[in-house]
Amino acid sequence: MENRDDNFYEANAADVNLEEITSSAKNANTLQRLRDGDPKLHCLMLGGRFNHFYVSEGDDLGWLGYFISRSACLHSLSIHYLPDGEQQIHAFSAGIARNQSIRNIGINNLNNDAFISIMRALHGLSQLEDLAIDVHTSVGPDGWSELRTLLESGGCKLQQFHLYGNNYIGNEGMHVLSNGLRGIGSSLKELTLSDNSISNEGLSTLVQALQTCTGLERLHLSSNDFSSAAAGMGSLSDWLQNSLMNLKNLGVECCSITDEGLHALVEGAANHCEELYLDGNGSITSAGLSYLSSAIRSDSSLVKTLYLQRIPIGDDGMEVLARGLAGNKSVRSMYLGDSVDVSVTSAGWVAFSTALCDTSSVNST
């Protein structure tokens, strides 16, 4: 691939044969739509066979990047694959860096060089609002450092940041990313850090970084390991109670939370969150549910929706929850799902139905 500059692309854009720079008629059609400024092409997905553009041998990514850079209609870009080849990747990334319309970007399972190149390109997208990074098994420490640098720079005022299934992150990675999170704290409204091997130490580090995220409305930490994270849960609860927070939605589902961890978390969560996801924490027993019950029974509870699926609630747990509901003034929905399919007998249902039929509780909600 020869060296090209903007003048080369500008001079040849109108006449370039799209079939000669793509590997398929479908890809050529996508470039045609980009070149023509198709107002219906708001979302572009790159990578697999079922995407708009299936990246394969024969595709000139420099031209793809150029046409992306010129698009004023493209709002969302998903990148699921980029081939090896430094020149191709850099030419493509240079095009992304010049785009002024893309607000949402998702990337999945890129190699380390491609990941670094894309992170560097995003410095130019001041309009970017939503960044989602799915599973990346080939990205090393230098790649994640580039992500931290991007966030730290403040060039992107992200409102939503999602990081899924990246096992490298862990506790050490949270130390790397924490400064980056501080860089976007003033604009951030939704943060997802799911399935990233974060435990107690990483959770405590995250809470420190969240001090600047005063506009955060949704925090999702599902599928991490908080089985020994009572201290981290306590820090999260303290953060909720001691800061001027607007957090409405907290997700800690499938995190191996214990009764002790729930005890540490629940006061701050119940008093500040409208939606609380606890489903899939199979270590919680009726003892832990008693802490939750006391918290939602409090006049200061703001919880409107509770998710408790896949918790072995049993008769004791149903009785405990019933006591919380009997004095509750906020809960409108509680999802139990398969938590109660087998383990709850008629005794548990009688206690629960008694609470539901208590009109003083119902009328106050």
C-alpha positions as CSV (number, residue, x, y, z in Angstrom):
1,M,0.0,0.0,0.0
2,E,1.6,3.3,-1.2
3,N,1.9,6.3,1.0
4,R,-1.1,8.6,0.5
5,D,-2.2,11.9,1.9
6,D,-5.5,13.8,2.0
7,N,-4.7,15.4,-1.4
8,F,-4.5,11.9,-3.0
9,Y,-7.9,10.8,-1.7
10,E,-9.5,14.2,-2.5
11,A,-8.2,14.1,-6.1
12,N,-9.4,10.5,-6.8
13,A,-12.5,10.1,-4.6
14,A,-15.1,10.8,-7.4
15,D,-13.5,8.5,-10.0
16,V,-12.1,5.6,-8.0
17,N,-13.5,2.3,-9.1
18,L,-15.1,0.9,-5.9
19,E,-15.1,-2.7,-7.1
20,E,-11.3,-2.5,-7.5
21,I,-10.7,-1.4,-3.9
22,T,-13.1,-3.9,-2.2
23,S,-13.4,-7.6,-1.9
24,S,-17.2,-7.9,-2.6
25,A,-20.1,-6.2,-4.2
26,K,-21.6,-5.7,-0.7
27,N,-18.5,-3.8,0.5
28,A,-18.5,-1.8,-2.7
29,N,-22.1,-0.8,-2.2
30,T,-21.3,0.3,1.4
31,L,-18.5,2.5,0.1
32,Q,-20.9,3.9,-2.5
33,R,-23.4,4.8,0.2
34,L,-20.6,6.5,2.2
35,R,-19.3,8.4,-0.8
36,D,-22.8,9.5,-1.8
37,G,-23.7,10.7,1.8
38,D,-26.6,8.3,2.1
39,P,-28.7,9.9,4.9
40,K,-30.0,6.5,5.9
41,L,-26.6,5.1,6.7
42,H,-26.4,6.1,10.4
43,C,-24.8,2.9,11.7
44,L,-21.8,1.0,10.1
45,M,-20.7,-2.4,11.3
46,L,-17.3,-3.7,10.2
47,G,-16.0,-7.2,10.5
48,G,-18.1,-10.4,10.2
49,R,-20.0,-11.7,7.2
50,F,-23.3,-10.4,8.5
51,N,-22.0,-6.8,9.0
52,H,-22.3,-3.9,6.5
53,F,-18.6,-4.4,5.5
54,Y,-17.0,-7.8,5.7
55,V,-13.3,-7.0,6.0
56,S,-11.3,-9.4,3.8
57,E,-8.2,-9.6,1.6
58,G,-8.7,-7.1,-1.3
59,D,-10.3,-4.4,0.9
60,D,-8.5,-1.1,0.9
61,L,-8.9,0.2,4.4
62,G,-7.4,3.6,3.6
63,W,-10.3,4.3,1.2
64,L,-12.8,3.0,3.8
65,G,-11.3,5.3,6.4
66,Y,-11.4,8.3,4.0
67,F,-15.1,7.8,3.1
68,I,-15.9,7.4,6.9
69,S,-14.0,10.7,7.5
70,R,-16.2,12.5,5.0
71,S,-19.5,11.1,6.2
72,A,-21.8,13.6,8.0
73,C,-24.6,11.1,8.6
74,L,-22.7,8.3,10.3
75,H,-23.5,8.3,14.1
76,S,-22.5,4.8,15.1
77,L,-19.5,2.7,14.2
78,S,-18.8,-0.9,15.3
79,I,-15.5,-2.6,14.6
80,H,-15.4,-6.3,15.1
81,Y,-12.3,-7.2,13.1
82,L,-9.3,-5.5,11.5
83,P,-6.6,-7.5,9.6
84,D,-2.9,-7.4,10.3
85,G,-0.9,-4.8,8.5
86,E,0.4,-1.6,10.0
87,Q,-0.2,0.7,7.0
88,Q,-3.8,-0.5,6.4
89,I,-4.7,0.0,10.0
90,H,-3.1,3.4,10.4
91,A,-4.7,4.6,7.2
92,F,-8.1,3.5,8.4
93,S,-7.6,5.0,11.8
94,A,-6.5,8.3,10.3
95,G,-9.9,8.5,8.6
96,I,-11.8,7.8,11.8
97,A,-9.8,10.6,13.5
98,R,-11.1,13.1,11.0
99,N,-14.8,12.2,11.3
100,Q,-17.1,14.8,12.9
101,S,-20.4,12.9,13.2
102,I,-19.7,9.6,15.0
103,R,-21.0,9.7,18.5
104,N,-21.0,5.9,19.4
105,I,-18.2,3.5,18.8
106,G,-18.0,-0.2,19.7
107,I,-14.9,-2.4,19.3
108,N,-14.5,-6.1,19.8
109,N,-11.5,-8.5,19.9
110,L,-9.0,-6.4,18.0
111,N,-5.3,-7.3,18.1
112,N,-3.0,-5.1,20.2
113,D,-1.7,-2.9,17.3
114,A,-5.2,-2.3,16.0
115,F,-6.5,-1.5,19.4
116,I,-3.7,1.1,20.1
117,S,-4.3,2.7,16.7
118,I,-8.0,3.1,17.2
119,M,-7.5,4.5,20.7
120,R,-5.1,7.1,19.3
121,A,-7.6,8.0,16.6
122,L,-10.4,8.6,19.1
123,H,-8.5,11.6,20.5
124,G,-9.8,13.5,17.5
125,L,-13.4,12.7,18.2
126,S,-14.5,15.4,20.6
127,Q,-18.1,14.6,19.8
128,L,-17.8,11.0,21.0
129,E,-20.4,10.2,23.6
130,D,-20.5,6.4,23.9
131,L,-17.5,4.0,23.9
132,A,-18.0,0.2,24.3
133,I,-15.1,-2.2,24.4
134,D,-16.0,-5.9,24.3
135,V,-13.8,-8.9,24.8
136,H,-10.1,-8.3,23.9
137,T,-7.9,-11.3,24.6
138,S,-4.9,-10.0,22.6
139,V,-4.5,-6.5,24.1
140,G,-1.5,-6.0,26.4
141,P,-0.6,-3.5,29.0
142,D,0.5,-0.9,26.4
143,G,-3.0,-1.1,24.8
144,W,-4.8,-0.5,28.0
145,S,-2.4,2.3,28.8
146,E,-3.5,3.9,25.5
147,L,-7.1,3.7,26.7
148,R,-6.2,5.3,30.0
149,T,-4.4,8.1,28.1
150,L,-7.5,8.7,25.9
151,L,-9.8,9.0,28.9
152,E,-7.3,11.0,30.9
153,S,-6.8,13.6,28.1
154,G,-10.4,14.9,28.4
155,G,-10.6,15.1,24.6
156,C,-13.7,12.9,24.6
157,K,-16.5,13.9,26.9
158,L,-18.0,10.4,27.2
159,Q,-21.4,10.0,28.6
160,Q,-21.3,6.2,28.4
161,F,-18.3,3.9,28.9
162,H,-18.7,0.2,28.7
163,L,-15.9,-2.4,29.3
164,Y,-17.0,-6.0,29.0
165,G,-15.2,-9.3,29.4
166,N,-11.6,-8.1,29.5
167,N,-9.9,-10.4,32.0
168,Y,-6.6,-8.5,31.8
169,I,-8.2,-5.6,33.6
170,G,-8.4,-7.1,37.1
171,N,-7.3,-5.2,40.2
172,E,-4.0,-4.1,38.6
173,G,-5.8,-2.9,35.5
174,M,-8.2,-0.8,37.6
175,H,-5.2,1.1,39.0
176,V,-4.3,1.8,35.4
177,L,-7.8,2.9,34.4
178,S,-8.7,4.9,37.5
179,N,-6.9,8.1,36.4
180,G,-8.6,7.7,33.1
181,L,-12.0,7.5,34.7
182,R,-11.3,10.7,36.6
183,G,-10.7,12.4,33.3
184,I,-14.2,11.7,32.1
185,G,-15.9,11.9,35.5
186,S,-17.6,15.3,34.9
187,S,-19.5,14.1,31.8
188,L,-20.1,10.4,32.6
189,K,-23.6,9.2,33.1
190,E,-23.3,5.4,32.6
191,L,-20.4,3.1,33.4
192,T,-20.2,-0.6,32.8
193,L,-17.3,-2.7,34.0
194,S,-18.7,-6.2,33.6
195,D,-16.7,-9.5,33.7
196,N,-13.3,-7.9,34.1
197,S,-11.9,-10.0,37.0
198,I,-12.3,-7.2,39.5
199,S,-12.3,-8.1,43.2
200,N,-12.1,-6.3,46.5
201,E,-8.9,-4.3,45.8
202,G,-10.1,-3.3,42.3
203,L,-13.5,-2.3,43.6
204,S,-11.9,-0.1,46.3
205,T,-9.7,1.6,43.6
206,L,-12.8,2.1,41.4
207,V,-14.7,3.8,44.3
208,Q,-11.8,6.3,44.7
209,A,-12.0,7.1,41.0
210,L,-15.8,7.6,41.2
211,Q,-15.5,10.5,43.5
212,T,-15.4,12.8,40.4
213,C,-18.4,11.1,38.7
214,T,-21.0,13.2,40.3
215,G,-23.4,13.0,37.3
216,L,-23.3,9.2,37.1
217,E,-26.8,7.7,36.9
218,R,-26.1,4.0,36.1
219,L,-23.2,1.8,37.4
220,H,-23.0,-1.9,36.3
221,L,-20.4,-4.2,37.7
222,S,-21.9,-7.6,37.0
223,S,-19.9,-10.9,36.7
224,N,-16.9,-9.8,38.8
225,D,-15.8,-11.6,41.9
226,F,-16.9,-9.8,45.0
227,S,-17.0,-12.9,47.2
228,S,-14.4,-11.4,49.5
229,A,-15.2,-7.8,48.8
230,A,-17.1,-6.7,51.9
231,A,-14.7,-3.8,52.4
232,G,-15.1,-2.8,48.8
233,M,-18.8,-3.0,49.1
234,G,-18.6,-0.8,52.2
235,S,-16.6,1.7,50.3
236,L,-19.2,1.7,47.5
237,S,-22.0,2.2,50.1
238,D,-20.0,5.1,51.7
239,W,-19.5,6.7,48.3
240,L,-23.2,6.6,47.7
241,Q,-24.0,8.2,51.0
242,N,-21.3,10.8,51.3
243,S,-21.3,12.2,47.9
244,L,-23.7,14.4,46.0
245,M,-24.8,11.5,43.8
246,N,-27.5,11.0,41.3
247,L,-27.1,7.2,40.8
248,K,-30.4,5.6,40.0
249,N,-29.3,2.2,38.7
250,L,-26.8,-0.2,40.4
251,G,-26.0,-3.6,38.9
252,V,-24.0,-6.1,40.9
253,E,-25.5,-9.3,39.5
254,C,-23.6,-12.6,39.3
255,C,-20.8,-11.2,41.6
256,S,-20.7,-14.0,44.2
257,I,-21.8,-11.4,46.8
258,T,-22.1,-12.9,50.3
259,D,-24.4,-12.0,53.2
260,E,-21.5,-9.9,54.7
261,G,-21.0,-8.1,51.4
262,L,-24.7,-7.4,51.0
263,H,-24.8,-6.1,54.6
264,A,-22.0,-3.6,53.8
265,L,-23.6,-2.5,50.6
266,V,-27.3,-2.3,51.1
267,E,-27.8,0.8,53.2
268,G,-26.1,3.2,50.7
269,A,-27.7,1.3,47.8
270,A,-31.2,1.3,49.1
271,N,-31.1,5.0,50.2
272,H,-29.8,6.3,46.8
273,C,-30.8,3.8,44.0
274,E,-34.1,3.3,42.3
275,E,-33.1,0.1,40.6
276,L,-31.0,-2.6,42.3
277,Y,-29.8,-5.7,40.5
278,L,-28.7,-8.4,42.9
279,D,-29.7,-11.4,40.7
280,G,-27.4,-14.4,40.3
281,N,-25.7,-14.0,43.7
282,G,-26.3,-17.5,44.9
283,S,-24.4,-17.2,48.1
284,I,-26.9,-14.8,49.6
285,T,-29.1,-16.4,52.3
286,S,-32.0,-15.3,54.4
287,A,-29.5,-13.7,56.7
288,G,-28.3,-11.4,53.9
289,L,-31.9,-10.8,52.8
290,S,-32.8,-9.6,56.3
291,Y,-30.3,-6.7,55.8
292,L,-32.0,-5.9,52.5
293,S,-35.4,-6.1,54.1
294,S,-34.5,-3.7,56.9
295,A,-33.0,-1.3,54.3
296,I,-36.1,-1.2,52.1
297,R,-38.4,-0.9,55.1
298,S,-36.7,2.4,56.1
299,D,-38.5,5.6,55.2
300,S,-35.4,6.8,53.5
301,S,-35.4,3.9,50.9
302,L,-35.7,5.0,47.3
303,V,-35.7,1.5,45.7
304,K,-38.5,1.1,43.2
305,T,-37.3,-2.1,41.4
306,L,-35.5,-5.1,42.9
307,Y,-34.0,-8.0,40.9
308,L,-33.5,-11.1,43.0
309,Q,-33.6,-13.9,40.4
310,R,-31.3,-16.9,40.9
311,I,-30.9,-16.4,44.7
312,P,-31.9,-19.4,46.9
313,I,-34.5,-17.5,48.8
314,G,-36.5,-20.3,50.4
315,D,-39.3,-20.0,52.9
316,D,-37.1,-18.0,55.4
317,G,-36.1,-15.6,52.7
318,M,-39.7,-15.0,51.6
319,E,-40.7,-14.3,55.2
320,V,-37.8,-11.9,55.6
321,L,-38.7,-10.1,52.3
322,A,-42.4,-10.0,53.3
323,R,-41.5,-8.0,56.5
324,G,-39.6,-5.5,54.4
325,L,-42.4,-5.1,51.9
326,A,-45.0,-4.7,54.7
327,G,-43.4,-1.5,55.8
328,N,-42.0,-0.3,52.5
329,K,-43.2,2.9,50.7
330,S,-41.1,2.8,47.6
331,V,-40.8,-0.7,46.0
332,R,-43.1,-1.1,43.0
333,S,-41.6,-4.2,41.3
334,M,-39.7,-7.2,42.6
335,Y,-38.4,-9.9,40.3
336,L,-37.9,-13.3,41.8
337,G,-37.9,-15.6,38.8
338,D,-36.4,-19.0,39.3
339,S,-35.3,-18.1,42.8
340,V,-38.7,-19.4,44.1
341,D,-39.6,-22.1,41.6
342,V,-38.4,-25.0,43.8
343,S,-37.2,-23.8,47.2
344,V,-40.4,-21.9,48.4
345,T,-43.3,-23.9,49.9
346,S,-46.8,-22.8,50.8
347,A,-45.5,-21.3,54.1
348,G,-43.3,-18.9,52.3
349,W,-46.0,-17.9,49.9
350,V,-48.5,-17.3,52.7
351,A,-46.1,-14.9,54.4
352,F,-45.4,-13.1,51.2
353,S,-49.0,-12.8,50.1
354,T,-49.9,-11.4,53.5
355,A,-47.5,-8.6,52.9
356,L,-48.9,-8.0,49.4
357,C,-52.4,-7.8,50.7
358,D,-51.4,-5.2,53.4
359,T,-53.3,-2.2,52.0
360,S,-51.4,0.2,54.2
361,S,-48.2,-0.7,52.5
362,V,-49.7,-0.8,49.0
363,N,-51.5,2.5,49.4
364,S,-48.4,4.3,50.5
365,T,-46.5,3.5,47.3
